[in-house]
Amino acid sequence: MGKTNRKEAGIKNRHRRVRKKVSGTDQRPRLSVHRSSKNIYLQLTDDVNNKTLIGVSSLDQQVKEQLESKNGGNVKAAVLTGQVLGKKAAAKGISQIVFDKGG
Protein backbone atom coordinates (compact mmCIF):
# COMPACT_ATOMS: atom_id res chain seq x y z
CA MET A 1 0.00 0.00 0.00
CA GLY A 2 1.41 3.39 -1.01
CA LYS A 3 1.73 6.39 1.23
CA THR A 4 -1.22 8.23 -0.35
CA ASN A 5 -3.49 5.20 -0.07
CA ARG A 6 -2.77 4.94 3.66
CA LYS A 7 -3.45 8.64 4.10
CA GLU A 8 -6.77 8.47 2.24
CA ALA A 9 -7.78 5.36 4.17
CA GLY A 10 -7.05 7.14 7.46
CA ILE A 11 -9.14 10.12 6.43
CA LYS A 12 -12.06 7.89 5.47
CA ASN A 13 -11.81 5.95 8.75
CA ARG A 14 -11.80 9.15 10.83
CA HIS A 15 -14.74 10.54 8.89
CA ARG A 16 -16.71 7.30 9.35
CA ARG A 17 -15.94 7.27 13.08
CA VAL A 18 -17.22 10.85 13.50
CA ARG A 19 -20.35 10.24 11.43
CA LYS A 20 -21.30 7.26 13.62
CA LYS A 21 -21.78 9.65 16.52
CA VAL A 22 -22.98 12.82 14.73
CA SER A 23 -26.39 12.85 13.06
CA GLY A 24 -28.68 15.74 12.22
CA THR A 25 -32.45 16.02 12.53
CA ASP A 26 -34.88 18.61 11.20
CA GLN A 27 -34.87 20.36 14.61
CA ARG A 28 -31.09 20.13 15.06
CA PRO A 29 -29.42 19.70 11.65
CA ARG A 30 -25.81 18.73 11.02
CA LEU A 31 -23.50 21.53 9.84
CA SER A 32 -20.84 20.34 7.45
CA VAL A 33 -18.09 22.68 6.28
CA HIS A 34 -15.87 22.30 3.24
CA ARG A 35 -13.08 24.76 2.62
CA SER A 36 -11.15 24.77 -0.61
CA SER A 37 -8.30 27.15 -1.36
CA LYS A 38 -10.68 29.45 -3.23
CA ASN A 39 -14.08 29.10 -1.54
CA ILE A 40 -15.93 27.91 1.54
CA TYR A 41 -19.12 25.85 1.53
CA LEU A 42 -21.55 25.39 4.46
CA GLN A 43 -24.47 22.99 4.52
CA LEU A 44 -27.18 22.15 7.06
CA THR A 45 -28.41 18.59 6.60
CA ASP A 46 -31.30 16.58 8.01
CA ASP A 47 -29.89 13.03 8.11
CA VAL A 48 -33.18 11.45 9.16
CA ASN A 49 -34.91 12.49 5.91
CA ASN A 50 -31.67 12.71 3.86
CA LYS A 51 -32.31 16.33 2.86
CA THR A 52 -30.17 19.43 2.70
CA LEU A 53 -32.06 22.18 4.51
CA ILE A 54 -29.77 25.11 3.74
CA GLY A 55 -26.65 25.42 1.62
CA VAL A 56 -24.48 28.55 1.47
CA SER A 57 -21.11 29.21 -0.12
CA SER A 58 -18.78 32.12 -0.68
CA LEU A 59 -19.92 31.97 -4.32
CA ASP A 60 -23.44 33.13 -3.36
CA GLN A 61 -24.37 36.63 -4.47
CA GLN A 62 -25.06 37.88 -0.91
CA VAL A 63 -21.53 36.96 0.19
CA LYS A 64 -19.75 38.01 -3.01
CA GLU A 65 -21.15 41.54 -2.79
CA GLN A 66 -19.63 42.05 0.67
CA LEU A 67 -16.22 40.55 -0.11
CA GLU A 68 -13.45 43.03 -0.85
CA SER A 69 -11.17 40.56 -2.63
CA LYS A 70 -11.92 37.89 -5.19
CA ASN A 71 -10.66 35.14 -2.84
CA GLY A 72 -13.57 33.41 -1.12
CA GLY A 73 -11.39 31.05 0.93
CA ASN A 74 -10.14 33.50 3.53
CA VAL A 75 -11.31 34.27 7.07
CA LYS A 76 -13.46 37.23 6.07
CA ALA A 77 -15.32 35.08 3.55
CA ALA A 78 -15.85 32.40 6.20
CA VAL A 79 -17.31 34.95 8.64
CA LEU A 80 -19.64 36.43 6.02
CA THR A 81 -20.75 33.00 4.82
CA GLY A 82 -21.46 31.95 8.41
CA GLN A 83 -23.52 35.09 9.00
CA VAL A 84 -25.61 34.44 5.89
CA LEU A 85 -26.15 30.83 6.98
CA GLY A 86 -27.19 32.00 10.46
CA LYS A 87 -29.76 34.42 9.03
CA LYS A 88 -31.21 31.77 6.73
CA ALA A 89 -31.34 29.23 9.58
CA ALA A 90 -33.06 31.71 11.90
CA ALA A 91 -35.63 32.44 9.18
CA LYS A 92 -36.41 28.70 9.02
CA GLY A 93 -36.66 28.48 12.83
CA ILE A 94 -33.40 26.59 13.39
CA SER A 95 -31.64 27.68 16.57
CA GLN A 96 -29.40 24.68 17.33
CA ILE A 97 -27.07 22.63 15.15
CA VAL A 98 -24.68 19.69 15.40
CA PHE A 99 -21.21 20.43 14.06
CA ASP A 100 -19.69 17.76 11.84
CA LYS A 101 -15.94 18.25 12.04
CA GLY A 102 -15.42 15.74 9.23
CA GLY A 103 -12.33 13.59 9.05
N, C-alpha and C positions, 0 to 999 in steps of 0.2 A: 504494500500500500504506500503510495507516494505521500509526500508531506502535505500537499493541498487536499488530498482526499481525507486525511486524518483531521485536518482543520475543519473542513466542511461537515464531516461526520460529527465532530464535537459541537459545532454550532447547531446542527439539527437536533442532537440529543438534548442540549441545554434548552432549546426552544420547546421541545416536546415536554420536558420536565416542568417548565413554567406553565405551559398551557393545560397541564393536568390539573393544576391548582387554581388557575385564573379563568373564570368564565363570566360572560356578561349576560344580563337580562334586559328586558325593556325598561325596567325601573332603574337599573344600575348597569349601564352598558360598559363594554370593555373598550378602553382607549388604546389604540395601537399607533405607534409613531414610526415613520420611516424617514430617514434623513439621507439624502444623496448629497453630493458635493455642490449641486446647483439649486436644489429645492428641498422643501420639507412637506411631508404629507401626514395628516392626522385623520383618524377614522374612528367613529364610535360604532360599535357592533353589538347587536343582540344575537348571542350565540344560541339561545334557545330556539329562535325562529330563523336562524341563519340569514339575518338581514343587516345591511349597513344602514344605520339610522341617519348619520351625518358624516359627510366627508369634506374636508377642507384641505387646500394646499396653498403653497406660496404662489402658485400659478393663477389662483382665483383673482378675479378683477378687483374685489374689495381690498385684498392684500397688496396687489401690484400697484394700486394707486398710491398707497401710503409708503411704499418702499422708495428710498432715495437712490439706491444702486440697483443694477440689474440682477445682482446675485441674490437668489432667494434661499440660500443655504446658510445664511449667517444668523447670529443671535437675534438681531432686530426682526428678521423675517419670522423666526420662531415665535417671538413674543407676539407679533401682530397676528400670525396664524392662530395662535392659542386664544387670543382675545376674540377673534371672529368665531372660532369654534365655541367658546364660552357663551357668546351672545346667541348663537343658533341653538345651543343646547338649552339655554334658559327659556328661549321662545317655545321650545317643545316640552318644557316642564321637567327637564333632566337636571337634577341638582347634585347627584353623586355618580361617580364613575369608578371603575376598577382599572388600574393602570397595568398594561401588559408591557413589561420591560423587554420582551422578546428574548432572543438567545444571548 
